[in-house]
Amino acid sequence: MKPMQIDFAAPGWRRTLYRTHPAVMVAGAVGLLLCVAAAALSLQNAKEREAREQQLSAARKKAIASAPARLPETAIPEAQANAVNTAVLQLNLPWRALQDAVASATPPAIALVALEPDARKQILKITAEARNADDMVAYIEQLKQEEFFAGAGLVRHEINAGDPNRPIRFQIEAQWRAR
């Protein structure tokens, strides 16, 4: 037969304490200690954070106070500004596209002497030589057909009498399209 537990004691904290298993009491004590430790640690962290915020605000105030006064802006002379803008335009020339367009339009009968770009006007001055006037005119027409150029025109031409082949030296201005 199974033993019976008869308990005539009035309910209360002593009876509960007596009936509680010791392992539950140990676990409760450990839990209570952990809660106290967590509360103490969070209080310490809050104090440290507040101290860091005060140091940061003091450092900001010090940095603002020690910052040098803003220097007045100086005006750049117009000549200097134009020189800088011209240099920037020259540096930003589409050299590869210019060279590719001229190379694709130049037949073997034409000898290129010089390429002089003017970035401000978007004009390329081409100095070249041809054996005859037909080759020169055909070259100008070929440049006009090139899609990179908006137009091309003959500026001047002359026959080089000092050369036994008597080539025609000519100069073309070709305007390129902005991209």
Helices and strands as residue ranges (DSSP letters): H 13-19, H 22-66, H 78-91, H 95-105, E 110-118, E 123-130, H 133-145, E 149-159, E 168-176
